[in-house]
Amino acid sequence: MSSEPISQDDVAAVQRCEQAYGRIRDELAKVIVGQNDVVEQVLVAMFARGHALLEGVPGLAKTLLISSLSDALHLTFKRIQFTPDLMPSDVTGTEVIQEDPETRQRAYRFLPGPLFANLLLADEINRTPPKTQAAMLEAMQERQVSAGGSVHRLPDPFFVLATQNPLEQEGTYPLPEAQLDRFLLHIKVDYPSGAEEWDIARRVTTNQMGKIQACVSGDEIHAFQDLVRRVPVSDQVLGYAWALIRATRPGQPEAPEFVNKWVAWGAGPRGLLTLVTCAKSRAILYGRYHASVADVQAVAKPALRHRIAGNYAAQANNLSSEDLIGMLLEAIPADKKYERPAA
């Protein structure tokens, strides 16, 4: 192992994390039917101290899922409905002049915007111009807002869960790659199964929705985030994640032929950090004390689908980044012995 064995205290903490995951799923099940993979991936991102972008067609309960998750957690929650006329100060906050009633002196005072919450729902984030999208970059990366020459720290923990609609692209502003890269995971929300859709219709139209109770505190989330950093990762698992990332880059010795043929650019070092951290986060959700190759494979698509871009040849062959990641998972052997390369 590349890390020290997990302690008995951490073993107990992993068990608490697994129990918390079960409680959260039980609470969300009162309102959300199905979407188990989406719930798992959102919590993987949160416990890995990252943000997530949820993409799906309208009506798949993306907004309901995030607002329900806020009800299940002891966290402050704010929602921003992004529109073309939204200004950066509408998100971050603004400075206003206020007069002291005693001294009659005027001074600037910062009024925090909706960004100042533990959990922020950025609804339809691609419907606002790049200037407003960029206002969130500092908050997502540094967890702070700079305004009027002062730095204002955001609450801790702080998560951005954003949604976007892959359809109806008129009047939208696609997120630039630098903004996309700030999202730890890009989660696809798909249609429910036939049985799930039947249950949705039955429950919603007969008002059989339950009331969600808060079951996990902010302090517990802090503890789980700290625990993720201590989860050991073997050289084999690290090497597999490393090999996947190296193989995404066209022109590199490790790149398969189909990558050189169909990929415009591959994942950077942040992609490797995401794979390893999210694999560790997923492991503790399921009560395991170390990350495995299977964990890396489970998070590969949400971790990489926004970090790999196909070229024109890929588009001509109807190959999406999803398809390319699937080909990578088949091309990179999981049982090969990986070692740190020479400097």
C-alpha positions, 0 to 999 in steps of 0.5 A: 500500500502507498498509505498507512493501514486504516486505523480502528477509529477510521474503521468505525468512521467508515461504518458510520459513513455507510450508515449515513449513506443508507439513511440519506437514500431512505429519506430521498426515496420518500420523494425520488423514485429510482435514480440510484446511480445519480444519488450515489454520484452526487454524494461521491462528489460531496464527500470528495469535497467537490461540485457536480453538474447534472445534465438531463432533459426536462422533467427528470427531477434534477431540481427536485433531487437537489432540493430534497438532498438539502432537506436530508442534510443539516445544511443551508440551501439556496437556489439560483435560477440562471437567466440571460439577464442575471448579473455577477453581483446577483450571484456573489453579492454587492456592496451598498452604501449605508449610513450609521444612524448615530454618527451619520457617516456613510460606509460601504457594506457587503451584502452577501448573495445567494452564493453564501450557502452550504449547498447551492443549486445553480439551476440551468447554469448554461442559460446565463452569459459567460460573465456571470458564469465566471463569477462562480469560478473563484467561489468553486475553486477557492471557496471565497468571493472577492468584492470591494477589495475584501475577501469574503469566505464562503460557508464550509462545507460548500457545494455547487450542484448545477443543472443544465438541459442538453436540449433547446440550445437557443439562447444558451451559453455553453460552459467554457472548458475552464468552468466545466473542469471545476466540476468534479463530476459531470452526471448524466440523468437518464429516463427512469425504467418502466417500473419506476415511471409507473411508480412515479405516476402513481405516487405523484398523482395520488399525493403519496409523497413523504416528508424528508427529515434531516439525517446527516449534519454538516459536522458529519460531512466534514468528518467524511471528507477528512476520512476520504483523504485517509483512505488508502490506495494501492499502487495497483489502483493508482496505476490503473487510474494513471494509465487511464488518464495518460491514455486519453491524450492524443500524441502521447506514447500511452495513447491507443490508436483510436485516441490519436484518431478520434480525440482532440484533447484529453484529461489533465492532472485534475482528471487523475486526482478526480478518479482517485479521490472519487474512488476513495469516496465511493469506497467508504459509501459502501463500507469498504476501507480502501479504494479498488479498481472497480471504484475507479471504473464506476466513477470513470464516466462522470469524472471524464466525460467533460474532460475528453473532447472528440475531434471532427472525425469522432463527430462524423462517426457519431462518437461521443466522449461517453463512447470514447471512455467506454473504449478506454475502459476496454483498452486499458487492462485492469490486471496489469502490474503498474509501477511508478515510471522513472523520472 
